[in-house]
Amino acid sequence: MYATPMVILTMGAAFAQTEGTRALPGYSPMRTEEERQNDRTIDRSYESTIKRAGPDAVKNSDPWGNVRASPPAPAPKKKQQ
């Protein structure tokens, strides 16, 4: 009794993943030359920005650094008697 709706719902989800993109008007999975050129321009701009910033610009940030307590000091060693 419950198997039929489950099978139907599963089939609908599978169909939506495969055939759904082809049904959209104006959708093409292939990129045009203009879109690829735009992607290259964006990538080059990003890379030049990263190179200008240099390796020192990226710092290891610790937002909780001033909240954490410092590690406890080691306990003094006991003298043997």
N, C-alpha and C positions, 0 to 999 in steps of 0.2 A: 504494500500500500504506500509506503514512504519511498520506495525505490524509484518509482516512476518520476516524481517531481525532482528527485536528486539527479537522475540521469538527464532530464530536460535542462535543468539549471547548469549542469556541467557542460552540456553541449553548447548552450548559449555563451558561456564564458569562453570556451575554446574558439567558437566562431568569432567572437569579438576580438580575440587576440590575433587572428590570422586574416580574416576577410574585412575587418572593419576599416582598415586604413585605405584599402582600395576603393571603398565606396565614397570617400570624401572627395568632393569636387575640388580640382586644382591641386591635389596632393600628388607629389611625385617623390619616390624614395631616392631618386638620383639628384645630385646637386648640379646646378648649372655652373658654367664657367665663371660667371659673375659672382655667384655665391662662394665658390672656391677661392676666388681672388680676394674677396672680402675676408674670408677666414684667414688667408695667409697674411693679409695686412694687419689684422687684429693680433695674430700670433707674433708677428715681428715687432709690433708696438709693445706687446707685453714683455717679450724677451729683452728689448732695449731698455725698458723701464727697470727690469730686474737687474740688468748689468750695471746701469747707472747707480742703482742703490748700493751695490757692492755687497760683499759677504758680511760686513759689519752691520748693515742695516737690519738684518734679521737677527733679533735677539731672542734668547730663550726667556719668554715671559712667564712669570709665576704669579697669577693674580691673587693667590692665597699666601704669598710669601710673607707679608707683614701681619698676617693673622695667626699663622702657626707659631707655636711656642718653640723656642730653641731647644735642641736636644738636651736632656738633663746631663749635668756634670757627672763624671764618674765618681763613685763613692771612694773615699780615702781607704787605702789599704790598712788592714789591722796589723799591728806589730805583734810579733810572736814573743811570748814571755818565757 
